[in-house]
Amino acid sequence: MGEMNQNMTQKIKEKVEEEVNPEEIPGVITTTSNAISDFIKKTAAQDFINWGRKNSLWFMTQPMGCCGVEMIATGCAHYDTDRFGIIPRNSPRHADVMIISGYVTKKYLPALKKLWEQMASPKWIIAMGDCSISGGPFYESYSTVQNIDEIFPIDVFIPGCPPRPEALLEGFIQLQKKIAAKKDKGTNY
């Protein structure tokens, strides 16, 4: 009797697996998210998506050093970055652009990495000022991090000590051009 129940249970399981297998259902097409992503990359929809991305760059406000003052000034009403779709945000979960504005100390680097990891993809980084690009006057200091571009994937470098708000606006425009001209349109998204 027990063997008969096991055989019956096995037959029922096989029957259910046959009915549930979507590959064998006639008239039903199954797909994966990768197949959908590959399809969208080949259509004009991806161009529309990238147009939206380039026209809504929300940058995270975390001023560091004297470049931070210029970054804050850029987000104020005088420069009206809203007309470009560039809006300052306070949360890494709402921002898609990180601006490293000034020197990065060894003590602050783990927090900066954590903020970068909390940002949703797609995300970009702008290195603003000589301190973030090459160390500036703190070059080879015991407490500052050198070569930030080896730690983070920097998209745009803005030189100056400190760069003016107009230079930051030009950096954002260059980032918008980079997003619009991207050929792979979807890598790391």
Secondary structure, 3 states (H helix, E strand, C coil): CHHHHHHHHHHHHHHHHHHHCHHHCCCCCCCCHHHHHHHHHCCHHHHHHHHHHHCCCEEECCCCCCHHHHHHHHHCCCCCHHHHCCEEECCCCCCCEEEEECCCECCCHHHHHHHHHHCCCCCEEEEECHHHHHCHHHCCCCCECCCHHHCCCCCEEECCCCCCHHHHHHHHHHHHHHHHCCCCCCCCC
